[in-house]
Amino acid sequence: MGQMLIFGMGYAASHLADRLRARGWEVAGTTRDGRTGSIAFADDAAVLAALRGATHILSSVPPAGGADPVLARYDDAIALAPATWTGYLSSTGVYGDAEGAWVDESAPVKGRRPDRNAADAAWECLRGDIRIFRLPGIYGPGRSILDRISEGRAHRIDLAEQVFSRVHVDDIAGGVIASFRGPAGVYNLADDEPCHQNRLVEWGCAMLGAPLPPLQSLDEAGLSPAARAFYAENRRVANGKAKRLLGWNPRYPSFREGLAASG
């Protein structure tokens, strides 16, 4: 079995770690504070020791303050590490607004966040064995529209042509694991059915027996700047490359199967 070092034990990375440990892997991960069972990100000696012993390295840490924190601190050590596989969880946000069109991995990087675009490019250049996973909206148990409906935080926005892609957290783990035997490169991991966010809200309300939120404009919804920015882009994310080259297929090809497994 392999030994994985994960920078940033967040939602998706922790799910992957659980999958790997169930297969007998050794998994170490960094957190900001080095909470129980993890390595403090700033503990250089511990991180460097883990890098020397890792067969696989993954970063799920997003850029912050205009830079990628992992590369800013450990880029040379990662580049020289003996690992045979390196991965980075990026975002389909690097494609920017496509006005509802399909985007694949050949689409230009022109997202609204320059730091995310730069981090994606920097990881791609770091090592020859790198796998870049570009992810759309991530959901799963404890982090789905079902939770927002239950908490009274769901919105239906009156933007008829808006389309989004998403991916269940278990399918991210499946894609990463599939790539262990696949070629290096950039891969979109997304489900097969991009759709309007309102469809998720309506489906989730039907599942829970909850009333539908009112249909509102962006201004009426009073969304946070981050939430409002979500609606500033419109694209469908193609996943064919991961299917062809990695033999990956989403376990949850649409939000219907995914939400049924997220309640």
Salt bridges, closest charged atoms under 4 A:
ASP44 OD1 - ARG73 NE 2.81
ASP115 OD2 - ARG113 NH2 3.08
ASP120 OD1 - ARG134 NH2 2.73
ASP129 OD1 - ARG127 NE 3.00
GLU151 OE1 - ARG153 NH2 2.65
ASP170 OD1 - HIS15 NE2 2.98
ASP170 OD1 - ARG19 NH1 2.64
ASP170 OD2 - ARG251 NH1 2.73
ASP192 OD1 - LYS243 NZ 2.82
GLU193 OE2 - ARG199 NH1 3.50
GLU193 OE1 - ARG256 NH2 2.52
GLU202 OE2 - ARG156 NH1 3.39
ASP219 OD1 - ARG228 NH2 2.87
GLU233 OE2 - ARG112 NE 3.10
GLU233 OE1 - ARG235 NH1 2.67
